[in-house]
Structure formats: structure tokens, C-alpha cells
Amino acid sequence: MSKTTLVIPSGSPVTISHAKRTPANEIENVDVCIVSYPKCGRTWLRSILGKYLVLKYKLDEEIMLETELASTASRLKSTKFTHDGAAMLDKLSYLELYYSREIYRNKSVIILGRDLKDTMVSAYFQATKRMEVFEGPISEFIKTDLFGIRKLLAFYDVWMKSKSIPERYLYITYEDLHATPNDTVKKILEFMGETEVDDTILQESLDFNSFENQKKREKEDASSTPITKARDVDDPESYKARKGKVGGYTEYLTQKDEQFIDEWVNQFQFDFDNLKL
């Protein structure tokens, strides 16, 4: 079993076997991997892409969120979303994310990023209200090795060091999807092999997936999949489409919480610009 040694920001080397946490089976037969930490807008983007493909290529509505099936049926590059070992249910510590990304060498990779503090708040409600993998206040959540800011920073740190591995690489953000949705999604579709994006259908997909429409479907329990169902229709914090805004973390994090996050950002010497090629 091969091993790799990476140096984490604290300066301590950590050696972890490649096979231990690598999602090789998950991405083995796909061309394009859309990689994101949990709660960075993955389901929203997944639904936008899926609705576009369903409408344009007249696919069964039931595969809208099955990106690999929908992209293959559309004769585009086979595409799959992955949390790349960072899924909450895996309950891995931040150190366990430091493994080789060589499995992506012949792949095309899109990294979907999001503001760190917004991600932490959204992840907290996912962990407590939907997945029930954590109990306690958000001030404790952000400090844990399994779910907190160190894990989020480690996830990005590894990709900053690995972005030259994939054959093709693209970095986009949740904030891009809010600010320039048409241009951002068009860029992703073209990355997937869609040579002529239909602007009318794309707008229809974006309208269908507006925050208001997502929230309405959850409230009416109109979703056909647990992925997009509210856990409790009377508890807005349990909705998959919870807030849908940029900068909402200020409503939940105290000054001390923000200071704790900022201290770890400095220790990791983190800058989102370093995720760009």
C-alpha cells in the first residue's frame, strides 16, 4: 500500500496511506469531478445542471440530481459530484484529509468554494438539524477536528497543493453562482463538453432553482428525494435551502467565534486566490 507525506500548516509531517481515504471507486469511471466541501452549494448547482440537461435533452425528470446519469445520457463528459473524503457521515478528522490526490491525474476537476464562515454556519445546521451527527452550540462545532474550521481549511489546503494534478482544473465559488449565475453555469457546462449552451433553457433552469422556488417546494413537501426535503417543515433551519444568502454568518457567529476562525485562517496562511491556477 503506497503512502504519501504532506506537511500540514503547523509544520508537522503526517503520513497517511493513499488507499485509506481515497474515493477511487466513486470517481473511477467519470471524466469530470465537481469537488466541494459540504454546504458549499453543491445540491443547488447539481439541480441547476440537472434541470438544464433534462430540459435540453428530454431526459426523465427523476434523474435530475443523478449528475453522472444525466451527463452520460446527454452524451457529455461523464460528471460526478464528490466531497472528496470530507462528507460529514465519514467523520474524518482534518488530518485524515491529507492524502494523495493522484487519482485525479487523468480527470477534469472543478472546485466549488464558498466563504469560510458561511460554510461553517451552514454546516452546523446540516450537522444538527438534518444529519444529527453533532450536538452542542456552534462555538463548539467550529472547534472540532471532525467538522470545524481546521477541517475546512485542510480540505482547501490539500487542493491548493494538488491543483496541478488534474488534466484540467477550474475553480468557481458559491458567490459566483449568486453574482453571475448565467456566466458561471455556462462555464461549467462548457467544461462538461456542452459546446452550444442554450441560454433560454439555462434561464429556465435558473428560475426553477431560485431560492424562493426551492424553499416553496420544501415547504409544500413537493420534493421526490430526501436530499431536498425539509426535515421539519415548521423549522426553517432544517431546510436544505435554508437561507440562500451571502454573508449570513453574521447572524450566528459571535465576535469570539469569528476571531477563532480568523486565527486558524492565519495559521494556515489561507487565501482563496491560491485555489486559482
Backbone torsions as a table, in degrees:
resi	resn	phi	psi	omega
1	MET	NA	120.3	-176.0
2	SER	-74.7	157.4	-178.1
3	LYS	-133.6	161.8	177.0
4	THR	-136.8	150.7	176.9
5	THR	-118.8	122.1	176.1
6	LEU	-119.1	150.4	178.2
7	VAL	-100.3	119.4	179.5
8	ILE	-80.9	161.6	-174.0
9	PRO	-55.9	-26.1	178.7
10	SER	-69.6	-13.0	179.7
11	GLY	98.5	-5.4	-179.2
12	SER	-90.2	125.6	177.9
13	PRO	-73.4	143.2	176.6
14	VAL	-130.7	130.9	-178.8
15	THR	-111.3	124.2	-179.1
16	ILE	-134.2	137.5	-179.4
17	SER	-63.7	142.0	-179.8
18	HIS	-57.9	-39.4	-171.8
19	ALA	-76.9	-15.3	-171.1
20	LYS	-64.5	-44.5	-174.0
21	ARG	-125.9	9.8	-176.4
22	THR	-78.2	125.8	179.7
23	PRO	-82.0	49.9	-173.5
24	ALA	-59.8	-46.0	-179.2
25	ASN	-64.1	-30.8	-176.9
26	GLU	-66.7	-34.1	-173.9
27	ILE	-117.9	5.5	-171.7
28	GLU	-54.1	-42.5	-171.8
29	ASN	-105.7	19.6	179.7
30	VAL	-112.6	157.1	-178.8
31	ASP	-94.3	-39.5	-175.5
32	VAL	-119.3	128.4	178.0
33	CYS	-114.2	123.2	175.2
34	ILE	-99.4	108.6	-169.4
35	VAL	-104.4	130.4	178.3
36	SER	-151.2	150.9	168.1
37	TYR	-73.7	150.7	178.8
38	PRO	-54.8	141.2	175.5
39	LYS	72.2	37.3	175.6
40	CYS	-110.9	16.3	178.1
41	GLY	97.2	15.8	-175.5
42	ARG	-62.0	-47.8	-177.7
43	THR	-65.5	-37.5	176.9
44	TRP	-60.7	-49.9	179.7
45	LEU	-64.9	-40.7	178.9
46	ARG	-57.5	-42.7	-179.4
47	SER	-71.3	-36.9	177.4
48	ILE	-62.7	-49.2	179.7
49	LEU	-63.6	-44.3	-177.7
50	GLY	-63.3	-44.0	-179.5
51	LYS	-64.1	-39.9	177.6
52	TYR	-59.8	-48.1	-177.4
53	LEU	-66.5	-39.9	178.1
54	VAL	-60.5	-44.6	-178.2
55	LEU	-70.6	-45.7	-174.7
56	LYS	-72.1	-41.2	-174.0
57	TYR	-104.0	11.0	175.0
58	LYS	53.1	53.4	-179.7
59	LEU	-94.6	165.5	176.5
60	ASP	-65.2	128.8	-178.9
61	GLU	-56.8	-26.2	-176.2
62	GLU	-67.8	-17.8	180.0
63	ILE	-100.1	14.6	-176.9
64	MET	-55.3	-39.5	-179.5
65	LEU	-94.8	1.4	176.9
66	GLU	-94.7	80.5	-169.4
67	THR	-60.0	-39.3	-179.7
68	GLU	-63.2	-45.0	178.9
69	LEU	-65.7	-44.9	-177.0
70	ALA	-65.8	-42.0	-179.6
71	SER	-68.0	-39.3	178.3
72	THR	-67.1	-43.4	179.2
73	ALA	-63.9	-26.3	178.8
74	SER	-87.1	0.4	-178.6
75	ARG	61.2	33.1	171.7
76	LEU	-98.8	-178.8	176.1
77	LYS	-65.1	132.6	-179.9
78	SER	-61.5	128.4	-170.2
79	THR	-128.7	139.2	-178.6
80	LYS	-141.7	142.9	173.7
81	PHE	-89.6	142.7	177.4
82	THR	-147.9	145.3	172.6
83	HIS	-89.8	1.0	172.7
84	ASP	52.1	45.6	176.5
85	GLY	89.3	-4.6	-174.7
86	ALA	-99.3	6.8	-178.4
87	ALA	-59.5	143.3	-177.3
88	MET	-59.9	-39.8	-177.3
89	LEU	-65.6	-21.7	177.4
90	ASP	-72.5	-26.5	177.4
91	LYS	51.4	48.1	176.9
92	LEU	-91.7	145.5	176.0
93	SER	-76.8	167.1	-178.2
94	TYR	-62.8	-31.3	178.6
95	LEU	-66.1	-30.5	-177.3
96	GLU	-75.2	-3.5	175.6
97	LEU	-86.8	-8.6	-178.7
98	TYR	-86.2	79.4	174.4
99	TYR	-133.6	165.2	-176.7
100	SER	-64.2	141.0	175.2
101	ARG	-103.0	27.5	-179.8
102	GLU	-60.4	-24.8	-180.0
103	ILE	-63.5	-14.0	179.9
104	TYR	-95.6	5.2	-171.5
105	ARG	-58.9	-40.7	-178.9
106	ASN	-100.7	19.8	-178.4
107	LYS	-107.0	167.8	167.0
108	SER	-105.3	133.2	-174.1
109	VAL	-124.6	131.9	170.4
110	ILE	-112.6	123.1	174.0
111	ILE	-96.1	125.1	176.9
112	LEU	-104.4	111.3	-177.5
113	GLY	-105.8	170.7	178.1
114	ARG	-158.4	152.8	175.5
115	ASP	-45.3	134.3	-173.5
116	LEU	-62.4	-44.2	-176.3
117	LYS	-71.5	-39.2	175.0
118	ASP	-62.1	-39.4	179.1
119	THR	-62.8	-44.7	-179.0
120	MET	-61.2	-42.1	-179.3
121	VAL	-66.7	-47.0	-179.7
122	SER	-63.6	-39.1	178.6
123	ALA	-65.1	-36.5	179.3
124	TYR	-60.9	-45.6	-179.2
125	PHE	-71.5	-31.2	174.5
126	GLN	-64.4	-43.4	-177.3
127	ALA	-70.4	-33.9	-174.8
128	THR	-96.3	-35.7	-173.2
129	LYS	-98.9	-25.4	-175.2
130	ARG	-113.2	-47.2	-175.1
131	MET	-97.7	-19.8	177.9
132	GLU	54.3	49.6	178.0
133	VAL	-108.0	0.4	-179.5
134	PHE	-147.3	142.3	173.0
135	GLU	-126.9	135.3	179.6
136	GLY	134.6	173.6	-179.0
137	PRO	-75.3	162.9	-178.6
138	ILE	-63.8	-29.3	178.6
139	SER	-62.2	-31.1	175.7
140	GLU	-81.5	-38.6	-178.3
141	PHE	-56.0	-47.2	-175.0
142	ILE	-68.1	-14.0	-178.2
143	LYS	-97.0	-7.2	-176.6
144	THR	-76.1	150.5	176.2
145	ASP	-73.5	-24.8	-175.0
146	LEU	-84.9	-28.0	-174.3
147	PHE	-133.7	-12.2	-167.7
148	GLY	-83.5	-166.6	-171.8
149	ILE	-64.0	-32.7	178.9
150	ARG	-63.2	-37.4	179.3
151	LYS	-67.9	-43.1	178.5
152	LEU	-61.4	-44.1	179.5
153	LEU	-67.7	-37.2	178.1
154	ALA	-63.3	-40.8	178.2
155	PHE	-56.2	-49.5	179.9
156	TYR	-70.9	-35.9	-179.3
157	ASP	-60.0	-43.2	178.8
158	VAL	-61.9	-41.4	-178.7
159	TRP	-73.8	-27.9	172.8
160	MET	-62.3	-34.6	-179.0
161	LYS	-86.2	-11.1	-173.4
162	SER	-118.3	2.7	-171.9
163	LYS	-66.2	-16.2	178.0
164	SER	-86.0	-6.2	-177.2
165	ILE	-72.3	-49.0	-177.1
166	PRO	-62.9	156.9	177.4
167	GLU	-65.5	-39.9	174.7
168	ARG	-134.3	149.7	-173.4
169	TYR	-144.9	136.8	178.5
170	LEU	-141.3	134.9	177.6
171	TYR	-114.8	124.3	176.2
172	ILE	-132.3	169.2	-178.7
173	THR	-132.9	159.9	173.2
174	TYR	-56.9	-38.4	179.9
175	GLU	-66.5	-34.6	174.5
176	ASP	-61.1	-41.1	-179.4
177	LEU	-64.0	-30.0	176.4
178	HIS	-78.5	-45.7	-172.1
179	ALA	-77.5	-43.4	-177.0
180	THR	-135.5	66.6	-173.3
181	PRO	-60.5	-44.1	-177.3
182	ASN	-62.5	-49.8	-178.6
183	ASP	-65.4	-39.7	-177.5
184	THR	-67.5	-46.8	-179.4
185	VAL	-68.0	-36.5	177.5
186	LYS	-60.5	-41.4	178.8
187	LYS	-61.5	-40.4	179.9
188	ILE	-68.5	-45.2	179.4
189	LEU	-60.4	-41.2	178.0
190	GLU	-65.1	-36.5	176.7
191	PHE	-62.7	-30.3	179.2
192	MET	-83.3	-4.4	177.7
193	GLY	104.4	7.0	177.6
194	GLU	-79.5	101.2	-172.4
195	THR	-76.6	-30.3	179.6
196	GLU	-127.7	95.6	-179.6
197	VAL	-75.4	129.5	178.2
198	ASP	-85.3	108.3	-174.9
199	ASP	-63.6	-34.7	-179.5
200	THR	-66.5	-45.4	179.0
201	ILE	-67.3	-38.1	178.1
202	LEU	-60.8	-43.5	179.1
203	GLN	-65.0	-37.2	177.4
204	GLU	-62.3	-40.5	178.4
205	SER	-66.5	-42.4	179.1
206	LEU	-63.8	-39.9	177.9
207	ASP	-64.7	-43.6	178.9
208	PHE	-59.4	-35.0	-175.6
209	ASN	-101.1	20.2	175.1
210	SER	-62.6	155.5	-178.8
211	PHE	-57.4	-41.8	-178.9
212	GLU	-60.8	-43.0	-179.6
213	ASN	-70.6	-37.9	176.9
214	GLN	-62.2	-46.2	-179.0
215	LYS	-62.6	-41.2	-179.7
216	LYS	-62.1	-43.7	-179.8
217	ARG	-64.2	-38.4	178.1
218	GLU	-66.5	-43.7	-178.4
219	LYS	-62.8	-36.8	-179.7
220	GLU	-86.3	1.5	-179.0
221	ASP	55.6	40.6	-175.6
222	ALA	-92.0	-2.6	-178.5
223	SER	-76.4	143.3	-179.7
224	SER	-93.6	-0.9	-177.9
225	THR	-132.1	143.4	178.3
226	PRO	-60.5	-23.6	-177.8
227	ILE	-57.1	-37.5	-175.2
228	THR	-115.2	23.3	176.6
229	LYS	-97.8	142.1	172.4
230	ALA	-69.1	139.8	175.9
231	ARG	-71.4	-32.9	179.1
232	ASP	-146.4	109.0	-174.6
233	VAL	-63.4	-17.0	178.7
234	ASP	-91.5	-2.1	179.9
235	ASP	-119.0	100.2	-177.4
236	PRO	-57.9	-26.4	-179.1
237	GLU	-75.5	-9.0	179.7
238	SER	-96.2	-0.7	-179.2
239	TYR	-74.8	147.8	173.4
240	LYS	-65.7	-47.7	172.9
241	ALA	-88.1	85.7	-168.0
242	ARG	-83.8	-57.8	-178.9
243	LYS	-122.9	-43.7	178.8
244	GLY	65.0	37.2	-179.0
245	LYS	-133.7	160.6	177.6
246	VAL	-98.3	131.6	177.9
247	GLY	85.8	13.2	-178.2
248	GLY	-71.2	-9.1	-176.6
249	TYR	-61.1	-24.2	-176.9
250	THR	-63.6	-18.9	179.7
251	GLU	-79.8	-12.4	-170.8
252	TYR	-126.0	-28.8	-176.8
253	LEU	-93.7	135.5	174.7
254	THR	-80.2	171.2	177.1
255	GLN	-60.2	-37.9	178.5
256	LYS	-67.3	-38.3	176.7
257	ASP	-60.1	-48.0	-179.1
258	GLU	-63.5	-39.0	178.7
259	GLN	-63.3	-42.2	178.4
260	PHE	-59.9	-45.9	178.8
261	ILE	-62.5	-45.8	-178.6
262	ASP	-61.4	-36.7	179.3
263	GLU	-63.7	-40.1	179.1
264	TRP	-73.9	-32.2	174.3
265	VAL	-59.9	-43.2	179.0
266	ASN	-66.5	-39.1	-179.2
267	GLN	-66.0	-37.0	177.5
268	PHE	-81.0	-6.8	-175.2
269	GLN	51.1	47.7	-172.7
270	PHE	-84.0	138.4	175.0
271	ASP	-149.6	123.6	-178.6
272	PHE	-58.6	-27.5	179.3
273	ASP	-59.7	-26.0	-179.5
274	ASN	-73.7	-9.1	175.0
275	LEU	-84.5	-11.5	177.3
276	LYS	-82.4	153.5	176.0
277	LEU	-77.0	NA	NA
